Amino acid sequence: MTAPLDGIRVIDWTHVLAGPACSYYLGLLGAEVIKVESLKGDAMRHRGGTDAALAAEGMSTAYQTQGAGKQSIALDLEVNEGREVFHRLLTSADVLVENHRPSTLARLDLTEAHIRAINPRLIHCAMTGYGRGNAMADVPAYDVNIQAISGLMALTGTAETGPVRTGAPIIDYATGLAGALGVTSALMNRQATGEGGFVDVSMLETAFSLMSSTITDYRMTGRPPEPRGNTANSRSPSSGIFACLSGHISLGVNEDSQFRRLANAVGRGDWLDNPDFANPVARDRNRGTLVDALADVLAHRTAEEWERIFIAADVPAARLRTLPEALDLAPETARAFASRGTAGHVGLPFTMEGDASPDAANAPPTLAGDTTKVLRALGYCEDEVKSLRDAGTVV
């Protein structure tokens, strides 16, 4: 089966996580990806992850996560000769993914208008903290900034702990997925119209999209959300995270039928005859009493035992796991998300019929490892490549 983006060339002029993730996802869909780095390389090569030796070599685990399957060319865009190479790259491409501030693009004569003039059929995906057309369009931002400014951190934690950042850079990777969706949509539009397009991806709006129902609730009711800790978004008193004899269990018991199965599974069928717990309205009115009663019951068995009991009883439940434990789960061992991407790195969160096996040989590139090959493919002769290298325009 032909990959969906087979034959599509993507120029990846990005750095850190969100932008490189976007182009990596496009590569997993079959696109050819050429990563354009500065002469020093993407800063993420040297930071992130826990292996200092790899980071010192410019191959940090954070870089490798979304670096596989790409070609790398190191190019000085501050000089005219470097921009000329970049223009030729853009002329040969279908998609440009970049995550630079508008002021940087203007300084380098690489704005949306400039790029459209270079290649009218190009899909230009611009990924920034706050999107175009507003007073914050040029403000720099990272994942941690967006988690703070979006209101997401204010929803996480409790009144006692204060705001808490999520344990992983979820905004970066969600923004990468949003960018890939935007690019594929623009490519479909180009197929119909023959024209390129501009995809304006905002990290802030990506964060908002992850809070969609919360935003709708606030807009419709005027009641600002409060941090609820481990209480479920459904606000059901029989949902949330509960401590067990050892470990914790997550319950998603929101429907009346689910509560009935829960009561029987924990050996408290009498709750169903108790007027305080007999229906959802009564349970909500007496939520404190129910939460205490449920917590008391759950404290008598381990989370592992309760998980087996609840799954057998068709009660939505999951034991709290560490990441190593989660990667040993049957869905991961069977579907291999963490290794089905290029070079055995993480993949996309879906599969399609006919997906090819990952290319284990196509490892994340070293800095400028493909400069000569890419330049020769663009029509530069050996003397021209040597001249660019001698001038310090490329590495």
GIFEN-V430226 format. One line per field, one symbol per residue. phi: phi as a letter, one per 30 degrees, with the letter a starting at -180 (. if undefined). psi: psi as a letter, one per 20 degrees, with the letter a starting at -180 (. if undefined). A space follows every 10 residues. Layout:
BEGIN
phi = ???
psi = ???
END
This chain:
BEGIN
phi = .ddecejccc cccbaicdde dedddddddj ddbccccddd jeedecbjic cddddddibe ddddeccdic cbbcbcddce ddddddeddd ddccbccbbc dedddddchb deddddddbd cdcccccbdb idiadcecdd acedddeddd jdddccjbdd didbdddbdd dedddddddd dddddddddd ddcicdaccc ccdddddddd cedddeeddd cicddcdcic ddddiddcbk cbdcebibbc cbcccddddd ddeddcibdd ddcdedbdbe dddddceddd eddddddddc bdddddeddd ddcicdaadd bdeedddcde edddciedbc dehicdcdda bbejeddddd dcdeddeidc edddddddjd dddddddddd didbc
psi = ppqhkpippp onmrrcgggh gghghhhhji qppoporrhi rphihjrqaj nhgghhjklq hhghgkiqjq qppppojiqg hghgggghgh hirhpppqlq qhhggghjlk rggghhhgni iqoooporgj rrkrijhjpq qrghghhghi ighiiqarhg haqpqqiqmh gghhhggggh ggghghhghh hhhjqarpoo pphghgghhi kghggggghh hjopqqpjcj pqhijpijqa ppqahpaqpp plnhqhhhhg hgghhjklih hiiphhjhrh gghhhkhggg gggghgghii rqhgghgggg ghjkpoqppp qrghghijqg hghhhlgijj apkjaqaqkr qqpjprqqnh imrpqrpjij ggggghhijp rghhghghgh ijhr.
END
